Amino acid sequence: MAGIRVTKVDWLSRKNGAAHHTQEYPDPELVVRRGQAFTLVLELNRPLEEQETIIFTMQTGPQASKDQHTKAVFQISEPEVGKTWTAVEEAQTENSMTVSITSPPNAVIGRYRMSTRVSSRRKQNERKLGEFVLLFNPWCPEDDVFLDSEEERQEYVLNDSGIIFRGVEKHIRAQGWNYGQFEEDILNICLSILDRSPLHQNDPATDVSRRHDPIYVSRAISAMVNSNDDRGVVQGQWQGKYGSGTSPLHWSGSVTILHKWFKGRFKPVKYGQCWVFAGVLCTVLRCLGIATRVVSNFNSAHDTDRNLSVDKYVDSFGRTLEDLTEDSMWNFHVWNESWFARQDLGPSYNGWQVLDATPQEESEGVFRCGPASVTAIREGDVHLAHDGPFVFAEVNADYVIWLWHEDESWERVYSDTKKIGRCISTKAVGSDSRVDITGLYKYPEGSRKERQVYRKAVRKLFSVEASGRRTRVRRMGGRGLWREDLLEPATKPNITGKFKMLEPPVLGHDLSLALCLTNLTSWPQRVRVNLSGATILYTRRPVAEILHESHSVRLGPAEAKEIPITISYSQYKEDLTEDKKILLAAMCFVTKGEKLLVEKDITLEDFITIKVLGPAVVGMAVVVEVMVVNPLLEKVEDCVLMVEGSGLLHGQLSIDVPSLEPQERALVQFNITPSKSGPRQLQVDLISPHFPDIKGFVIIHVATAK
């Protein structure tokens, strides 16, 4: 009798895709999730005899081995529940067999090669049948990435678009982002990111064997999304010209970036800032099956000296002294959270884990951050892996202002325990609204519990023992302060002050505002006010000074007065960055030597309006109308609309906009032909050499063709 062999395999991609929530990945490759059965139909050259059975070999990585769990050899048998690969016969006809294969819930993820042979008296070579991809499985209760809510799985694993929040605490703006994890080639690119990692290049076998662990995989990818150590995906740049690449504000999604990196033979893509790194990291982790969301933290600390305090050194006009100030407080910072178990820390730290691909500080010699348990951050357990102190400081450092005097002495004029870590935000499940998740990171500001946790974090960070040994913290000018003294607030002055906008701050217009000062005492006071203003990056780094003036004010008992301030468009237009941000500062010197610093972050406003003119149906063209506005008091030319949206159009669409007269509004129309049903996000950016990007997005509900 002729030797038996498997001649063909039907991967049943549609059936398996529906069962494994992988049907959105483009054909032809089978994509399944671990810990869950998938079905194959094997064609045979003749019927199996009773003593014959099919033996499967599954291998992943370049040096697959059973010892490292990157190779499995198993045969058709009775169903088993456990940590091994199994195959069960479901049906058999004369020359074919339907088989159900289940991988362990802790199997290594990646691309597998499948081969078979038939056990019989004859010695037989293995027959290669093809490849498939195995992903993490948030639907499997035994998988470390298991997420119990179907609504959250739909949002954090399957949603291919989202919203990233930017701006300032008092003016938070939503930006659409196309994650596009199911777009052509993206899965292949995400797997190649792991293969390009130095961890893989240095020891491929060990690296692949560790890809069963979401802690290991997410940490490796957080390093690879930035290019600092490893020719990773995105190169960061925070100021200067972007002529040799793309401005971070021009990106609307991850797909173009990932394709550019891959097609450019792994040359880092220029340029990214925090929201770009977070958007790309979210795409990669969702693509591999780890539930992930993008999180924005307003007034986000960058604590360079690991003392849980942001120390800002200013002159008598409240201007930051750049050469002395190492710490910083960014208007906002964007990172990611992924959901998985912490087998290394224990079950109380399971759940959301902070990951950050923005290259700010090295972690174990590499620019990466996390995973840091959000629960550990809230409880002040900063000693736990990974990068707890850095993340804790981002959301809960104290903000301390030091005034420099001409005799080169220093004075602490301002301490705020509540300023850092405001309005921590993420997109709501199933809608485009903003959810405030600050309570996941810390107890309410000002509460006894929050201060207890802060002191606990300080103790753990500085290894302060229970006996009360105190730790001296070095400060500028050679002075040392006891750490406990820094926890005490600076003396509050007897006046208060705040900036008030008199008109909305609109790009291209003059700014009109006032500094409001109030005397809190029953006696008169004289106040000298030094005002400064600068255009800034969103990291609050000053770019150019646009305001510098002094005033003297006499305040009667309990009196309030306003100092009017006008900043003309001509004062700021040349130095305004793409972040469209201005920082005002007022250093107030009161009669009795008291001092008050008042600061105000301003983001200039703009808008774009998008309408869909008719029903959106798969395979049918529909017209989109965009109203654009020239925000300037001068004619502009060479404007372009950049349009992007997964499932709505292939790649990016570029549309020239006619020249616009001063403050003119114009309507631009174009067609899109949706290729996928359901809610789809369309991003539209107005790009001009004359003013910073104006961004907008709309959700389009696409129906299936009848």
Secondary structure, DSSP 8 states (H G I E B T S, - for coil): -----EEEEE--HHHHHHHHT-TTS-SSSEEEETTSEEEEEEEESS---TT-EEEEEEEESTT--TTTTSEEEEEB-S---SSS-EEEEEEEETTEEEEEEE--TT---EEEEEEEEEESSS----EEEEEEEEE--TT-TTSTT----HHHHIIIII--EEEEEEEETTEEEEEEEE--TTSTTHHHHHHHHHHHSHHHHH-HHHHHHTTT-HHHHHHHHHHHSB-TTT--SEEE--SS--TTS--GGG--BSHHHHHHHHHTTS--EEEE-HHHHHHHHHHHHHHTT--EEEEEEEEEEE-TTSSSEEEEEE-TT--B-TTT---EEEEEEEEEEEEE--TTT-GGG-EEEEE--S-SSEETTEE----EEHHHHHHT-TTSTTTHHHHHHHHH-EEEEEEE-TTS-EEEEEEESSSSSEEEEEE-TTSS-EEE-HHHHSS-TTSHHHHHHHHHHHHHHHT--TT----EEE-GGG-EEEHHHHTS-----SEEEEEEESS--BTTS-EEEEEEEEE-SSS-EEEEEEEEEEEE-TT--EEEEEEEEEEEEEE-TT-EEEEEEEE-HHHHTTT--TT-EEEEEEEEEETTS-EEEEEEEEE-B---EEEEES-EETTS-EEEEEEEE--SSS-B--EEEEEE-TTTSSS-EEEEE--B-TT-EEEEEEEE---S-EEEEEEEEEE-SSS--EEEEEEEEEE---
